[in-house]
Amino acid sequence: MLSIKYFKGSVKCLARAPLLAGVVVSVWTADALARPVQESDQPPDTMVITGENLSDVDGPTQGYTAQASDAGTKTATPLAETARTINVVTRQQLDDQGITNINDALLYTPGAFTGLAGASKRSDVVSLRGFHGGDVDNTFLDGLRLQSDPGAYSAMQIDPFFLERVDVVKGPASALYGRTMPGGMVSLTTKKPQPEQQGLFRLYGGSFDTYGAGIDVTGPLSDPSLGAYRFTALGSRSDTQFDVAKRERYALMPQLTLYPDEDTDLTLQAYLQHDPAGDYHGAVPYDLSASGARFGGTVDSSWSDADPANDVFRRNQRIFSYQLQHRFSDNLTFNSRARYTNMDVEVGQVYQAGFNGNGAALARYYSGADEDLQAFSTDNNLQYELMTGEVEHTLLAGVDFQRRKNDVRFSSAGARSLDPFRPDDSGNSLTDAPSRDSDDTRRVQQGGVYLQDQMRWDRWHLTLGGRQDFLDREYHSHLSGATDSRSDKAFSGSASLLYRFDSGIAPYYAYSEAFNPSADSSVDGAVPDPVKSQQHEIGIKYQPPGTRDLYQLAFYDLTQQNVQQRTSVSPVAYISAGDIRSRGVELSANAALTDRLNMIAGYSYNDIEYRDSISQDGVNIDAGKTPVLSPEQTASLWMQYDFTHGIRGGVGGRYVKGSYADAQNTRKTGDYTLADAFVSVDLGEVSNELDGATLKLNATNLFDKKYVTGCFNESYCYFGDERQVTATLDYRF
């Protein structure tokens, strides 16, 4: 939410000393001495978060470290005082690393694995703490769910050029947001209108015939007291490492922020995106990948099973939203936001489904889809600050509503088999005309009421929260006339306690719950039961006094019941896989080691396993086995240095341990380590006539390593990105 609070004034947050057991009782007792927070109520050692720091929540960030986030609490809370793990990718990191999609934005985030589709960037698919499946519906934009359909191709994507930051909240978050994945959620924040005139013009080009241009201009209206505007637009096009695939995108985002009075901010925003070509989403069998071998060889990472005559992906997104904040007083604030989304997708592709009977060629099929998605969501809450005795409270009470309708039409056909070592590009490979398999309308509707109390007493921070959700789902087939529906209710709670020492060390404990329908249809077409999860997390945060640095260490124990396991790529299908338990540790560091040297470091260890044995639809899973696409360990390090004469540079390394390629854990992908780098030059240091211009060169997978990111099963494995080099010219004015 764009807030006048980061244009005017500051917000003060209290923090310190021991919490007595009676405090919790006094909070909810009718005779508590409730009163608005007064300046005199603050202890002399109150920690003050200035307006500049709190602008990290939805305004411009500084460097590689954000100071605060509202993703975990829906209030502007310092990260060092938030009793859960939150990792933030700032605008500076996005620019320095040359990020063009959300998957790549999280490559240096511990506990986040984005290799579920390899080098394909068609959808933002993120596994958090080992959990995936339905993940495309787990991304939020400016506090509201994007509302993609995890059981179809209708997966919305926001280009990072339009973003200010990416927050990754670890662990269940349903106590505030309703249905979410157990491993956490991804929260995107768009750039917002600013009160000072500024602009950016960008040109870039690079590997695979990549080129693009973008513009981003913001400033005050003719009368600055009335508001501000922002206009951001991008056009890009590229081939890819795959033989037949292209990417193409045109997007724009106009915004207007109005100040009807000094206590009210209203931001109106539209995001329009047209993707005429949307990359390749095919796979290679394990035996032909970099991890396996068949007939004495493997295929190249540019290999494709697609048929150019029957390969299409077109996507259009239209998103309209508002964000409103009104301050009734210094203590009472009303926040409201709403969004309408319309999206249409057309898909047609030939894909391989493993070796056929003779074992020498790949069986292939055609899959097509025509989808039209409409969605509406709104979230409204009141935030009230008060004192009960010596305890400061930030109370949050809210209600939200979400509705999604998706008309989905799937078609299929047979296709000629493919010799993987002698690809056939001789025209149409279909052996029969595509036939309509399904014509469905899927509806999901969710309403929720939530309460949260953030209590601060001296150095203690106690947060309690709860939410009641009402979820309705309907699945209607226009071909058969059948309708399957169900209604569910779910309560999700959360509780956390943190103590912050003067040294900047803050140990904490947190408990949280989540529920999620996970998928709109199972393999038999029925609407599945929602999944539920619970997590215990203990950790330590450390922010050296007087710095923006943040170090985080967390241990977690996370259990999910009634897990939906994805068993088919095209069309997407799921089965119920019982319970899964995920335990692990995460470490992260965002620090300015010197005035010139900055660091981002991360490590994660994740032990995840099925707790039940199942056999369903040809899939057998034994208790104790590890799910596919769940690497046990990841590690990353990014170092950036400011040289003299306007030269900046950075180098990074990423390690991912191999993951299992089959449900029985008999085959595994290989470990891989990749290197990335960038160097930029402020051309204004070369010539005054070039003031404002910067030239940057990025390289990912610097040594062009061939690797497999993971496999859904032995027939569907994904090659990772080949080396990509991109040159970018920015002009700031």
C-alpha positions in Angstrom: 0.0 0.0 0.0 1.4 3.4 -1.0 1.3 5.3 2.2 1.8 9.0 3.0 3.7 7.8 6.1 6.8 7.4 4.0 6.4 10.8 2.5 5.6 12.5 5.8 6.8 11.7 9.3 7.9 8.5 11.0 6.4 5.5 12.8 7.7 4.5 16.1 7.8 0.9 17.2 8.4 -0.1 20.8 10.5 -3.1 21.8 12.0 -4.4 25.1 12.1 -6.5 28.5 10.6 -9.6 30.2 7.0 -10.7 29.5 5.0 -11.9 32.5 2.4 -14.6 32.2 -0.3 -12.2 33.3 0.2 -9.9 30.3 -1.7 -12.2 27.9 -4.6 -12.3 30.3 -4.7 -8.5 30.7 -4.8 -8.0 27.0 -8.2 -9.7 26.7 -9.7 -8.7 30.1 -12.5 -6.2 29.9 -11.2 -4.0 32.7 -7.8 -3.6 31.0 -6.6 0.0 31.1 -7.0 0.4 27.3 -6.0 3.8 26.0 -4.4 5.2 22.8 -0.7 5.3 22.6 0.7 8.6 23.8 4.3 9.9 23.4 4.7 9.7 27.2 3.9 6.0 27.1 7.2 5.2 25.3 10.2 4.1 27.4 13.3 6.3 27.0 15.1 3.6 25.0 12.3 3.2 22.4 13.6 2.1 19.0 12.5 4.5 16.3 12.0 3.3 12.7 12.1 6.4 10.5 9.8 7.0 7.6 12.8 6.2 5.3 13.2 2.8 6.9 9.5 1.9 6.8 9.3 2.9 3.1 11.1 -0.5 2.7 7.6 -2.0 3.0 6.2 -0.7 -0.3 8.5 2.1 -1.3 12.1 2.2 -2.7 14.5 -0.2 -1.0 18.1 0.6 -0.3 21.0 -1.8 -1.3 20.6 -5.5 -0.6 18.9 -5.3 2.8 15.3 -4.3 3.6 14.6 -3.1 7.1 10.9 -3.9 7.4 8.2 -6.0 5.8 4.4 -6.2 6.0 4.2 -9.6 4.2 4.4 -11.6 7.5 2.1 -9.5 9.6 0.1 -7.2 7.3 1.6 -4.3 9.3 4.9 -2.5 8.9 7.2 -4.6 11.2 11.0 -4.5 11.4 12.4 -7.8 10.0 14.7 -8.0 13.1 11.6 -8.1 15.3 9.5 -10.5 13.2 9.4 -14.0 14.7 9.5 -15.9 11.5 11.9 -16.2 8.5 11.3 -13.6 5.8 13.8 -13.1 3.0 13.6 -10.0 0.8 15.0 -9.6 -2.7 15.4 -5.8 -3.2 15.3 -3.7 -6.3 19.1 -3.4 -6.2 19.5 -7.1 -6.2 17.1 -7.5 -9.1 19.0 -5.0 -11.1 22.5 -6.2 -10.3 21.6 -9.8 -11.1 19.8 -8.9 -14.3 16.6 -10.7 -13.2 13.8 -11.1 -15.8 11.5 -13.6 -14.0 10.5 -14.5 -10.5 12.1 -17.9 -10.6 15.5 -16.4 -11.1 14.9 -13.7 -8.5 14.9 -16.4 -5.8 18.1 -18.3 -6.9 19.9 -16.8 -3.9 17.1 -17.3 -1.4 17.7 -20.3 0.9 14.8 -22.7 1.2 13.4 -21.7 -2.2 13.8 -24.1 -5.1 12.8 -22.8 -8.5 14.1 -25.6 -10.7 10.7 -27.4 -11.0 10.6 -26.6 -14.8 14.3 -26.1 -15.5 15.0 -23.5 -18.2 11.3 -23.0 -19.0 10.1 -19.6 -17.7 6.5 -19.8 -18.7 5.3 -19.9 -15.1 6.7 -18.9 -11.7 6.9 -22.2 -9.9 8.5 -22.1 -6.5 9.0 -24.9 -3.9 9.4 -23.6 -0.3 10.8 -25.9 2.4 10.3 -28.9 0.1 6.6 -28.3 -0.8 5.3 -27.8 -4.3 2.2 -28.6 -6.3 -0.4 -25.8 -6.7 2.5 -23.4 -6.2 1.4 -21.1 -9.1 -1.5 -20.1 -6.9 0.8 -19.2 -4.0 2.0 -15.8 -5.3 0.6 -12.5 -3.9 0.8 -9.1 -5.5 0.5 -6.0 -3.3 -1.1 -8.1 -0.6 -3.6 -9.9 -2.7 -3.4 -13.3 -4.3 -2.8 -13.4 -8.0 -5.3 -16.2 -8.3 -3.7 -18.4 -10.9 -5.3 -21.9 -11.5 -2.9 -24.7 -10.4 -5.0 -27.3 -12.3 -4.7 -25.6 -15.7 -2.4 -23.4 -17.8 -3.8 -20.1 -16.4 -0.7 -19.1 -14.4 -0.3 -15.4 -14.1 3.2 -13.8 -14.4 4.3 -10.3 -13.3 7.5 -9.1 -15.0 10.2 -8.1 -12.4 10.8 -4.8 -14.2 7.5 -3.6 -12.6 8.5 -4.7 -9.0 10.1 -2.9 -6.1 10.8 -6.0 -4.0 10.0 -9.7 -3.6 9.3 -11.0 -0.1 9.5 -14.7 0.7 7.6 -15.6 3.9 8.6 -19.1 5.2 6.2 -21.5 6.7 2.3 -21.6 6.9 0.6 -18.2 6.6 -3.1 -19.0 6.5 -3.7 -17.1 9.8 -3.7 -13.9 7.7 -4.0 -14.9 4.1 -6.3 -18.0 4.0 -5.3 -20.8 1.7 -1.5 -21.0 1.3 1.2 -23.6 0.7 2.7 -25.1 3.9 6.3 -24.0 3.0 5.4 -20.3 2.7 4.3 -17.7 0.2 5.9 -15.3 -2.3 4.8 -11.7 -2.0 5.5 -9.2 -4.8 5.4 -5.5 -4.4 5.0 -3.2 -7.4 6.8 0.1 -7.9 4.7 3.0 -6.6 4.4 6.7 -7.6 7.0 8.8 -5.9 6.8 12.5 -4.9 10.1 13.4 -6.7 10.5 13.5 -10.5 12.7 10.7 -11.8 12.9 8.4 -14.7 14.6 5.4 -16.2 15.1 4.3 -19.8 16.5 0.9 -20.4 17.8 -1.0 -23.5 19.2 -4.5 -23.4 20.3 -7.4 -25.6 22.2 -10.6 -25.3 22.3 -14.4 -25.8 19.7 -16.2 -27.9 19.0 -13.0 -29.9 17.5 -11.3 -26.8 16.6 -7.6 -27.0 14.2 -5.4 -25.1 13.4 -1.8 -23.9 11.7 -0.4 -20.9 10.7 3.0 -19.4 9.8 3.9 -15.9 8.8 7.5 -15.1 7.4 8.9 -11.9 6.8 12.2 -10.2 4.3 14.6 -8.6 1.2 16.0 -10.3 1.1 19.6 -11.3 0.1 20.4 -7.7 2.3 18.0 -5.5 -0.3 18.1 -2.7 -2.8 16.4 -4.9 -0.8 13.3 -5.6 1.8 11.6 -7.9 1.9 9.4 -11.0 4.0 6.6 -12.4 4.2 5.0 -15.8 6.2 1.8 -16.5 6.3 -0.1 -19.7 8.4 -2.9 -21.2 8.8 -4.8 -24.5 11.0 -7.8 -24.9 11.7 -10.7 -27.3 14.1 -13.6 -27.4 14.8 -17.0 -28.7 15.7 -19.6 -26.1 18.2 -22.5 -25.7 15.5 -24.8 -27.0 15.3 -25.3 -30.8 11.8 -24.2 -31.4 10.8 -21.8 -28.5 10.6 -18.1 -28.3 9.7 -15.5 -25.7 7.9 -12.3 -26.3 6.3 -9.8 -24.0 4.7 -6.4 -24.0 3.5 -4.9 -20.7 2.6 -1.5 -19.2 1.5 -0.3 -15.8 0.1 3.2 -15.4 -0.6 4.4 -11.8 -2.0 7.4 -10.1 -1.8 8.2 -6.4 -4.2 10.8 -5.0 -4.3 12.6 -1.7 -8.0 13.6 -1.1 -6.9 15.0 2.2 -3.8 14.8 4.4 -5.0 11.6 6.0 -6.0 9.6 2.9 -4.0 8.0 0.1 -5.6 6.3 -2.9 -3.6 4.5 -5.6 -5.2 3.4 -8.8 -3.3 0.9 -10.9 -3.6 -1.1 -14.1 -1.3 -3.8 -15.3 -1.7 -5.0 -18.9 0.5 -7.7 -20.4 0.5 -9.5 -23.7 2.7 -12.6 -24.3 2.5 -13.6 -27.9 5.1 -16.4 -27.3 5.6 -18.0 -23.9 8.6 -20.3 -24.0 8.9 -24.0 -24.1 7.5 -26.4 -21.4 8.7 -29.8 -22.4 10.9 -32.4 -20.8 13.4 -35.1 -21.5 13.4 -38.7 -20.1 15.9 -39.4 -17.3 17.8 -41.8 -19.5 18.5 -39.1 -22.0 19.3 -36.3 -19.6 22.6 -35.2 -18.1 22.0 -37.5 -15.2 21.2 -40.7 -17.0 22.3 -42.5 -20.2 20.6 -44.7 -22.8 22.1 -46.2 -25.9 25.4 -44.8 -24.8 24.5 -41.1 -24.9 22.5 -38.2 -23.8 20.8 -35.4 -25.7 22.0 -31.8 -25.7 20.4 -29.2 -23.3 18.9 -27.5 -26.4 16.9 -30.7 -27.3 13.2 -30.4 -27.7 10.4 -32.9 -28.2 8.1 -30.2 -29.6 6.6 -30.0 -33.1 7.0 -26.5 -34.5 3.9 -26.9 -36.6 1.8 -27.4 -33.4 3.5 -25.3 -30.8 1.7 -22.2 -29.5 1.5 -20.3 -26.2 -0.3 -17.0 -26.0 -1.3 -15.3 -22.8 -3.1 -12.0 -22.0 -3.4 -10.5 -18.6 -5.5 -7.5 -17.5 -5.3 -6.5 -13.9 -7.0 -3.4 -12.4 -6.7 -2.5 -8.7 -6.9 0.1 -6.1 -5.2 0.6 -2.7 -6.7 2.9 -0.1 -5.4 4.0 3.3 -7.2 6.4 5.6 -5.9 7.5 9.0 -8.7 8.3 11.4 -6.2 9.3 14.0 -2.6 8.6 14.9 -3.7 5.3 16.4 -6.5 4.1 14.0 -5.9 3.3 10.3 -8.2 1.8 7.7 -6.6 -0.2 4.8 -8.5 -1.4 1.8 -7.4 -2.9 -1.5 -9.2 -4.7 -4.3 -8.3 -6.2 -7.7 -10.1 -7.5 -10.8 -8.2 -9.8 -13.1 -9.0 -11.2 -16.5 -6.7 -13.6 -18.3 -6.9 -15.8 -21.4 -4.5 -18.4 -22.5 -4.1 -20.5 -25.6 -1.8 -23.5 -25.6 -0.9 -26.2 -28.1 2.1 -28.5 -27.8 3.4 -31.9 -28.7 5.2 -33.6 -25.9 7.0 -36.9 -25.2 5.7 -39.4 -22.6 8.6 -41.8 -22.3 10.0 -44.6 -24.5 7.5 -46.6 -26.4 7.3 -50.4 -26.6 10.4 -51.0 -28.7 12.5 -48.9 -26.4 14.2 -46.9 -29.2 11.8 -44.0 -29.8 9.8 -41.7 -27.7 6.0 -41.8 -27.7 4.4 -38.4 -28.3 1.0 -36.8 -27.9 -0.6 -33.5 -28.5 -2.2 -31.4 -25.8 -4.1 -28.2 -26.3 -6.0 -25.8 -24.1 -8.1 -22.7 -24.4 -8.8 -20.9 -21.1 -10.5 -17.8 -19.8 -10.0 -16.8 -16.2 -11.8 -14.1 -14.3 -11.1 -13.2 -10.6 -11.9 -10.7 -8.0 -10.3 -10.2 -4.6 -10.5 -7.6 -1.8 -8.9 -7.2 1.6 -10.1 -4.7 4.2 -8.7 -4.2 7.7 -8.5 -1.8 10.7 -5.2 -1.3 12.5 -5.4 0.1 16.0 -2.6 0.9 18.4 -3.3 1.0 22.1 -1.7 0.4 25.5 -2.9 -2.0 28.3 -0.8 -1.2 31.3 2.8 -1.3 30.0 2.1 -3.4 27.0 1.8 -1.8 23.6 -0.6 -3.5 21.1 -1.0 -3.3 17.4 -4.4 -4.8 16.8 -5.4 -5.9 13.3 -8.9 -6.9 12.4 -9.9 -7.7 8.8 -12.1 -9.4 6.3 -11.2 -10.5 2.8 -13.0 -12.1 -0.1 -11.7 -13.9 -3.2 -13.5 -15.4 -6.2 -12.1 -17.1 -9.3 -13.8 -18.6 -12.3 -11.9 -20.4 -15.0 -13.4 -21.8 -18.2 -11.1 -24.6 -19.3 -11.2 -26.5 -22.6 -8.7 -29.3 -23.1 -8.0 -31.2 -26.3 -5.7 -34.0 -27.3 -4.4 -36.0 -30.3 -1.8 -38.6 -31.1 1.5 -37.7 -32.6 4.4 -39.6 -34.4 7.0 -41.1 -32.2 10.4 -39.4 -32.1 13.9 -40.7 -32.4 15.7 -38.6 -29.8 18.9 -38.6 -31.7 17.3 -37.9 -35.1 14.6 -35.3 -34.6 12.0 -35.1 -37.3 11.2 -31.6 -38.3 9.3 -32.6 -41.5 6.0 -30.8 -40.7 2.8 -31.7 -38.9 3.4 -34.7 -36.6 -0.2 -35.2 -35.5 -1.6 -38.6 -36.4 -5.2 -37.5 -36.0 -7.2 -34.3 -35.5 -7.3 -32.9 -32.0 -10.5 -33.9 -30.1 -12.1 -32.1 -27.2 -11.4 -34.0 -23.9 -13.0 -31.6 -21.5 -15.0 -28.4 -21.3 -15.2 -27.3 -17.7 -16.0 -24.4 -15.6 -14.1 -24.2 -12.3 -15.1 -21.9 -9.5 -13.3 -21.1 -6.2 -14.7 -18.7 -3.6 -13.1 -17.9 -0.3 -14.1 -15.5 2.5 -12.2 -15.0 5.7 -12.2 -13.1 8.9 -8.9 -12.5 10.7 -7.6 -11.0 14.0 -4.0 -10.4 15.1 -2.5 -8.8 18.2 1.2 -7.7 18.1 2.2 -7.1 21.7 5.4 -5.4 22.8 6.6 -5.1 26.4 10.1 -3.9 26.9 12.3 -6.3 24.8 9.5 -8.9 24.4 7.4 -9.3 21.3 4.4 -11.6 21.4 2.1 -12.1 18.4 -1.2 -14.0 18.4 -3.4 -14.4 15.3 -6.3 -16.4 14.0 -8.5 -16.6 11.0 -11.7 -18.4 10.0 -12.1 -19.3 6.3 -15.1 -20.4 4.3 -14.2 -22.0 1.0 -16.5 -23.1 -1.8 -15.4 -25.0 -4.9 -17.4 -26.2 -7.9 -16.3 -28.2 -10.9 -18.8 -28.4 -13.7 -18.3 -30.4 -17.0 -20.2 -29.0 -20.0 -19.6 -32.2 -21.9 -21.2 -34.6 -19.4 -23.3 -32.1 -17.5 -21.9 -33.4 -14.2 -21.2 -31.0 -11.3 -19.0 -31.8 -8.3 -18.8 -29.3 -5.5 -17.8 -29.0 -1.9 -17.8 -26.4 0.9 -15.1 -26.3 3.6 -14.5 -24.4 6.8 -11.0 -24.0 8.2 -9.5 -22.2 11.2 -5.8 -21.3 11.1 -3.9 -20.0 14.1 -0.5 -18.6 14.7 1.6 -17.6 17.8 5.1 -16.4 18.2 7.4 -15.0 20.9 10.7 -13.0 20.3 13.1 -11.4 22.7 15.5 -8.8 21.4 18.7 -8.2 23.3 20.6 -4.8 23.2 23.3 -6.6 21.3 20.9 -7.1 18.4 20.4 -10.8 19.0 16.8 -12.0 18.9 15.9 -15.6 19.7 12.3 -16.6 18.9 9.7 -19.4 18.7 6.8 -19.5 16.3 3.9 -21.8 15.6 1.7 -21.5 12.5 -1.0 -23.3 10.5 -2.1 -23.4 6.9 -4.7 -25.0 4.7 -4.9 -25.2 1.0 -7.1 -26.9 -1.6 -3.9 -27.4 -3.6 -5.6 -28.4 -6.8 -9.0 -27.9 -8.4 -9.3 -31.4 -9.7 -7.8 -34.8 -9.0 -7.1 -37.6 -11.6 -10.7 -38.8 -11.3 -12.1 -35.3 -11.8 -13.4 -35.0 -8.2 -12.8 -32.0 -6.0 -10.1 -33.1 -3.5 -10.1 -32.5 0.2 -8.1 -29.4 1.3 -4.7 -30.1 2.8 -3.7 -28.8 6.3 -0.3 -28.1 7.8 1.4 -27.1 11.1 4.8 -25.8 11.7 7.1 -25.3 14.8 10.0 -22.9 14.2 12.7 -21.8 16.5 15.4 -19.4 15.4 17.8 -16.5 16.0 18.0 -13.2 14.3 20.9 -10.8 14.6 21.1 -7.2 13.5 24.3 -5.5 14.7 23.3 -2.2 16.3 23.5 0.8 14.0 23.5 -1.3 10.8 21.1 -2.5 8.2 22.6 -6.0 8.2 20.5 -9.0 9.0 21.5 -12.5 9.8 18.8 -15.3 10.3 19.0 -18.9 11.5 15.9 -21.0 11.7 15.1 -24.7 12.6 11.7 -25.9 11.5 9.4 -29.0 11.8 6.6 -28.9 9.3 3.9 -31.5 8.7 1.2 -31.5 6.1 -1.8 -33.8 5.9 -3.7 -35.0 2.8 -0.9 -33.9 0.4 -1.8 -33.6 -3.3 1.1 -35.1 -5.4 1.3 -34.0 -9.0 1.4 -37.1 -11.2 1.0 -35.7 -14.7 2.4 -32.7 -16.5 0.0 -32.4 -19.4 -2.8 -32.4 -18.5 -2.0 -31.5 -14.9 -3.3 -34.1 -12.5 -2.9 -34.9 -8.8 -3.4 -37.8 -6.4 -3.8 -37.8 -2.6 -0.4 -38.8 -1.1 -1.1 -38.9 2.6 1.1 -37.0 5.1 4.5 -35.4 4.5 6.9 -34.2 7.2 9.6 -31.6 6.4 12.4 -30.8 8.9 15.3 -28.5 8.3 17.5 -25.6 8.9 18.0 -22.3 7.0 20.7 -19.7 7.3 20.8 -16.3 5.5 22.9 -13.2 5.7 22.4 -9.8 4.0 25.2 -7.6 5.1 27.4 -4.6 4.1 30.8 -6.0 5.2 32.5 -2.7 4.4 31.5 0.6 2.8 32.2 -1.0 -0.6 31.6 -4.7 -0.1 28.1 -6.2 0.2 27.1 -9.9 0.7 24.1 -12.1 0.3 24.6 -15.7 1.6 22.3 -18.6 2.2 22.2 -22.3 3.1 19.4 -24.7 3.6 19.1 -28.3 4.7 15.7 -30.0 4.1 14.8 -33.5 5.2 11.4 -34.2 3.8 9.6 -37.6 3.6 6.3 -39.3 3.1 4.8 -40.6 6.3 2.3 -43.0 4.6 2.6 -45.7 2.0 0.2 -45.3 -0.9 -0.6 -47.0 -4.2 -2.9 -45.0 -6.5 -3.3 -44.7 -10.2 -0.1 -46.5 -11.0 1.9 -44.5 -8.5 3.5 -46.4 -5.6 5.1 -44.5 -2.7 6.5 -46.1 0.4 6.6 -44.4 3.8 10.0 -42.8 4.4 10.6 -42.0 0.8 11.5 -38.4 -0.3 9.3 -36.6 -2.8 10.7 -35.8 -6.2 12.0 -32.2 -6.9 13.1 -31.8 -3.3 16.9 -31.2 -3.0 18.2 -31.9 0.4 20.8 -29.0 0.4 21.3 -25.7 -1.3 23.9 -23.0 -0.7 24.6 -19.7 -2.3 27.0 -16.7 -2.0 26.8 -13.4 -3.8 29.5 -10.7 -3.3 29.2 -7.2 -4.7 32.0 -4.6 -4.7 32.0 -0.9 -5.5 35.3 0.0 -7.2 36.4 3.6 -7.9 35.6 5.7 -10.9 32.0 4.4 -11.1 32.8 0.8 -11.6 30.7 -1.9 -9.7 31.0 -5.6 -9.9 29.7 -8.8 -8.4 30.2 -12.5 -8.5 28.1 -15.3 -7.1 28.0 -19.1 -6.8 25.0 -21.5 -6.3 25.0 -25.1 -5.3 22.1 -27.5 -5.4 22.3 -31.1 -4.3 20.6 -33.6 -6.6 17.0 -34.7 -6.0 15.2 -38.0 -6.6 13.7 -38.6 -10.0 11.2 -41.3 -9.1 8.7 -42.0 -6.3 10.7 -45.1 -5.1 14.0 -43.1 -4.8 15.9 -45.4 -7.1 17.3 -42.7 -9.4 18.7 -39.2 -8.6 19.8 -36.2 -10.6 23.3 -34.9 -10.2 24.5 -32.1 -7.9 25.4 -28.9 -9.7 27.3 -25.7 -8.9 26.9 -22.6 -11.0 28.6 -19.2 -11.2 27.1 -15.8 -12.1 28.7 -12.4 -12.4 28.1 -8.8 -13.4 30.1 -5.6 -14.0 28.7 -2.1 -14.5 30.2 1.3 -15.4 28.8 4.7 -14.6 29.4 6.4 -17.9 29.0 9.8 -16.2 32.5 9.1 -14.7 33.8 8.8 -18.2 32.3 11.9 -19.6 30.0 14.6 -18.2 27.9 14.4 -21.3 27.0 10.8 -20.4 25.8 11.7 -16.9 23.0 9.4 -15.8 24.0 6.6 -18.2 25.2 3.2 -16.9 26.4 0.2 -18.9 26.1 -3.2 -17.3 27.1 -6.7 -18.4 25.6 -9.8 -16.8 26.5 -13.5 -17.2 24.6 -16.4 -15.6 25.9 -20.0 -15.6 29.3 -18.4 -16.4 31.0 -21.7 -17.3 28.1 -23.0 -19.4 27.5 -26.2 -17.3 25.1 -28.7 -18.6 22.8 -29.9 -15.7 19.3 -31.2 -14.8 17.4 -29.2 -12.2 15.0 -32.0 -11.4 12.4 -34.6 -12.6 8.7 -35.1 -11.9 9.3 -38.7 -12.8 11.6 -40.8 -15.0 9.9 -39.5 -18.2 9.9 -35.8 -17.3 13.3 -34.3 -16.4 14.3 -30.6 -17.0 17.5 -29.2 -18.3 18.7 -26.0 -16.5 19.7 -22.7 -18.1 22.6 -22.6 -20.4 25.1 -19.6 -20.2 23.4 -16.3 -20.9 25.2 -13.0 -21.4 23.2 -9.8 -21.4 24.3 -6.1 -21.9 22.1 -3.4 -20.4 22.2 0.4 -21.0 20.3 2.4 -18.4 19.7 6.1 -18.6 18.3 7.8 -15.4 16.9 11.3 -15.6 
